[in-house]
Amino acid sequence: MQKATPDPGALMKYKIQDCGKILYFYNVFAANDPQSTVGIIQMVTGHLQNVEKIIILNSRADRLFRSHQLVDAVKDLDFSYLLLTGEIPEKVCGQ
């Protein structure tokens, strides 16, 4: 099992170095319900202080309600920026 390839959406941490800066990216896209999304974001970033935190949410045309739920769920988290991407960000932002 330890040698098995993780699922494409599994929680993964990536370290990116560019222009003398280090960026850590946590792939939380597999958590598609609000409670799991918030829990994982808090788990991986809750201890971080004095850093910029960017939340990226992906919107899908067939999941408008879920996109609204996710935006509502993360509103009270500690973050610097919220980036809404995907198929229908303009519909989600207009809520």
KOLVOSE-414213 format. One record per atom (N, C-alpha, C): x, y, z; residue number from 0; atom name. Coordinates in steps of 0.001 Angstrom, whole numbers. Example, Ala and Ser with C-alpha at 12.3 -4.5 7.8 and 13.67 -1.06 7.14 Angstrom:
REM residues 2
      east     north        up   pos   site
     13190     -5690      7800     0      N
     12300     -4500      7800     0     CA
     13200     -3300      7800     0      C
     12850     -2250      7080     1      N
     13670     -1060      7140     1     CA
     12900        30      7870     1      C
This chain:
REM residues 95
      east     north        up   pos   site
       818     -1189         0     0      N
         0         0         0     0     CA
       866      1258         0     0      C
      1990      1211       675     1      N
      2827      2407       763     1     CA
      3428      2785      -584     1      C
      3527      1838     -1497     2      N
      4090      2118     -2808     2     CA
      3020      2478     -3837     2      C
      1759      2400     -3434     3      N
       661      2706     -4354     3     CA
       636      4195     -4673     3      C
       246      4519     -5874     4      N
       110      5910     -6284     4     CA
     -1130      6507     -5624     4      C
     -1005      7674     -4969     5      N
     -2168      8288     -4324     5     CA
     -3228      8681     -5346     5      C
     -4465      8782     -4896     6      N
     -5534      9270     -5760     6     CA
     -5179     10667     -6246     6      C
     -5607     11030     -7473     7      N
     -5270     12354     -8014     7     CA
     -5708     13509     -7111     7      C
     -6789     13349     -6381     8      N
     -7276     14434     -5528     8     CA
     -6839     14338     -4090     8      C
     -5952     13399     -3763     9      N
     -5522     13215     -2373     9     CA
     -4801     14454     -1852     9      C
     -4943     14700      -557    10      N
     -4271     15836        71    10     CA
     -2763     15707      -139    10      C
     -2205     16700      -791    11      N
      -773     16705     -1076    11     CA
      -208     18083      -750    11      C
      1050     18097      -338    12      N
      1759     19349       -67    12     CA
      2871     19481     -1099    12      C
      2945     20658     -1712    13      N
      3967     20928     -2711    13     CA
      4797     22116     -2248    13      C
      6097     22047     -2441    14      N
      6997     23149     -2119    14     CA
      7512     23709     -3435    14      C
      7259     24992     -3657    15      N
      7646     25649     -4893    15     CA
      8623     26770     -4549    15      C
      9784     26775     -5184    16      N
     10775     27819     -4972    16     CA
     10916     28631     -6254    16      C
     10788     29952     -6131    17      N
     10894     30819     -7298    17     CA
     11312     32208     -6845    17      C
     12254     32780     -7536    18      N
     12718     34148     -7269    18     CA
     13102     34357     -5809    18      C
     13724     33364     -5217    19      N
     14171     33488     -3835    19     CA
     13084     33335     -2795    19      C
     11894     32968     -3203    20      N
     10783     32787     -2272    20     CA
     10366     31319     -2261    20      C
      9786     30918     -1154    21      N
      9257     29561     -1037    21     CA
      7751     29647      -858    21      C
      7030     28890     -1660    22      N
      5573     28829     -1595    22     CA
      5175     27392     -1315    22      C
      4299     27203      -348    23      N
      3770     25875       -69    23     CA
      2337     25827      -575    23      C
      2033     24823     -1358    24      N
       691     24642     -1917    24     CA
       138     23331     -1396    24      C
     -1025     23402      -773    25      N
     -1709     22210      -288    25     CA
     -2903     21947     -1200    25      C
     -2924     20804     -1827    26      N
     -4039     20441     -2697    26     CA
     -5143     19850     -1829    26      C
     -6204     20637     -1650    27      N
     -7340     20224      -830    27     CA
     -8581     20058     -1713    27      C
     -8399     20067     -3033    28      N
     -9530     20043     -3944    28     CA
    -10405     18798     -3810    28      C
     -9872     17699     -3293    29      N
    -10677     16481     -3154    29     CA
    -11732     16622     -2063    29      C
    -11509     17508     -1120    30      N
    -12497     17733       -57    30     CA
    -13591     18628      -629    30      C
    -14690     18026     -1026    31      N
    -15701     18821     -1728    31     CA
    -16929     19134      -902    31      C
    -16877     18896       406    32      N
    -17976     19359      1243    32     CA
    -17425     20439      2173    32      C
    -18268     21373      2569    33      N
    -17791     22527      3344    33     CA
    -17065     22161      4634    33      C
    -17586     21219      5404    34      N
    -16970     20884      6688    34     CA
    -15574     20283      6502    34      C
    -15428     19372      5550    35      N
    -14116     18771      5297    35     CA
    -13134     19805      4786    35      C
    -13593     20675      3895    36      N
    -12728     21710      3342    36     CA
    -12197     22609      4447    36      C
    -13086     23102      5301    37      N
    -12676     23983      6398    37     CA
    -11743     23244      7355    37      C
    -12067     22008      7690    38      N
    -11237     21232      8612    38     CA
     -9832     21032      8089    38      C
     -9711     20705      6819    39      N
     -8380     20484      6248    39     CA
     -7602     21791      6151    39      C
     -8267     22858      5749    40      N
     -7581     24156      5674    40     CA
     -7071     24556      7053    40      C
     -7889     24376      8083    41      N
     -7453     24703      9440    41     CA
     -6301     23803      9881    41      C
     -6353     22531      9508    42      N
     -5299     21593      9888    42     CA
     -3950     21983      9277    42      C
     -3943     22375      8009    43      N
     -2663     22643      7345    43     CA
     -2182     24085      7506    43      C
     -3068     25013      7869    44      N
     -2628     26412      7973    44     CA
     -2870     27049      9333    44      C
     -3579     26367     10216    45      N
     -3952     26958     11500    45     CA
     -2782     27411     12346    45      C
     -1659     26758     12234    46      N
      -479     27094     13025    46     CA
       369     28189     12391    46      C
        79     28545     11162    47      N
       889     29535     10451    47     CA
       488     30946     10851    47      C
      1480     31755     11151    48      N
      1218     33150     11505    48     CA
      2166     34042     10728    48      C
      1709     35257     10465    49      N
      2518     36262      9768    49     CA
      2932     35812      8375    49      C
      2052     35095      7696    50      N
      2278     34695      6310    50     CA
       993     34959      5530    50      C
      1131     35144      4236    51      N
       -64     35285      3399    51     CA
      -632     33906      3118    51      C
     -1937     33787      3270    52      N
     -2632     32534      3000    52     CA
     -3638     32799      1890    52      C
     -3546     32012       845    53      N
     -4430     32170      -306    53     CA
     -5285     30921      -429    53      C
     -6591     31102      -442    54      N
     -7513     29992      -643    54     CA
     -7990     30045     -2083    54      C
     -7873     28928     -2791    55      N
     -8342     28820     -4172    55     CA
     -9520     27857     -4186    55      C
    -10664     28337     -4616    56      N
    -11850     27489     -4746    56     CA
    -12186     27348     -6221    56      C
    -12487     26138     -6632    57      N
    -12840     25867     -8022    57     CA
    -14352     25758     -8142    57      C
    -14936     26473     -9080    58      N
    -16385     26427     -9286    58     CA
    -16699     25598    -10534    58      C
    -17765     24817    -10429    59      N
    -18204     23999    -11560    59     CA
    -19639     24385    -11912    59      C
    -19941     24407    -13191    60      N
    -21269     24806    -13653    60     CA
    -22363     23911    -13091    60      C
    -22056     22648    -12860    61      N
    -23069     21730    -12340    61     CA
    -23125     21703    -10821    61      C
    -22336     22576    -10171    62      N
    -22312     22590     -8702    62     CA
    -22340     24014     -8150    62      C
    -23251     24817     -8659    63      N
    -23350     26206     -8201    63     CA
    -23642     26271     -6705    63      C
    -24614     25479     -6245    64      N
    -24963     25499     -4827    64     CA
    -23764     25124     -3961    64      C
    -23008     24106     -4373    65      N
    -21832     23685     -3610    65     CA
    -20789     24801     -3572    65      C
    -20620     25515     -4678    66      N
    -19668     26632     -4701    66     CA
    -20080     27709     -3708    66      C
    -21368     28010     -3643    67      N
    -21868     28980     -2654    67     CA
    -21591     28487     -1233    67      C
    -21814     27197      -995    68      N
    -21565     26631       325    68     CA
    -20089     26762       714    68      C
    -19204     26483      -217    69      N
    -17771     26545        80    69     CA
    -17321     27975       374    69      C
    -17812     28929      -406    70      N
    -17461     30335      -150    70     CA
    -17955     30749      1230    70      C
    -19182     30390      1566    71      N
    -19718     30713      2894    71     CA
    -18915     30049      4004    71      C
    -18482     28811      3770    72      N
    -17769     28055      4796    72     CA
    -16402     28649      5119    72      C
    -15714     29199      4127    73      N
    -14354     29696      4367    73     CA
    -14316     31162      4795    73      C
    -15438     31853      4761    74      N
    -15450     33290      5068    74     CA
    -14825     33635      6412    74      C
    -14990     32786      7411    75      N
    -14491     33097      8751    75     CA
    -13084     32582      9014    75      C
    -12454     31968      8014    76      N
    -11092     31474      8190    76     CA
    -10091     32622      8087    76      C
     -8898     32377      8576    77      N
     -7814     33356      8490    77     CA
     -7123     33189      7142    77      C
     -7372     34133      6222    78      N
     -6717     34083      4918    78     CA
     -6492     35499      4401    78      C
     -5533     35617      3489    79      N
     -5206     36914      2902    79     CA
     -5984     37171      1625    79      C
     -6164     36115       826    80      N
     -6855     36241      -457    80     CA
     -7734     35022      -686    80      C
     -8838     35244     -1372    81      N
     -9706     34154     -1821    81     CA
     -9797     34266     -3334    81      C
     -9314     33238     -4017    82      N
     -9331     33203     -5478    82     CA
    -10385     32204     -5915    82      C
    -11347     32673     -6673    83      N
    -12404     31808     -7181    83     CA
    -12153     31570     -8658    83      C
    -11993     30320     -9031    84      N
    -11665     29951    -10391    84     CA
    -12674     28918    -10886    84      C
    -12504     28481    -12105    85      N
    -13386     27438    -12639    85     CA
    -14335     27956    -13693    85      C
    -15461     27282    -13821    86      N
    -16400     27539    -14910    86     CA
    -17337     28727    -14654    86      C
    -17680     28995    -13386    87      N
    -18731     30000    -13115    87     CA
    -18387     30943    -11963    87      C
    -17169     31452    -11894    88      N
    -16843     32310    -10738    88     CA
    -17716     33559    -10664    88      C
    -18123     34098    -11789    89      N
    -18959     35306    -11767    89     CA
    -20323     35043    -11149    89      C
    -20860     33837    -11278    90      N
    -22147     33493    -10682    90     CA
    -22009     33287     -9192    90      C
    -20893     32776     -8758    91      N
    -20673     32536     -7334    91     CA
    -20414     33859     -6618    91      C
    -19666     34746     -7237    92      N
    -19349     36041     -6615    92     CA
    -20577     36927     -6494    92      C
    -21531     36732     -7354    93      N
    -22732     37565     -7337    93     CA
    -23769     37116     -6336    93      C
    -23367     36243     -5390    94      N
    -24347     35703     -4441    94     CA
    -24876     36719     -3486    94      C
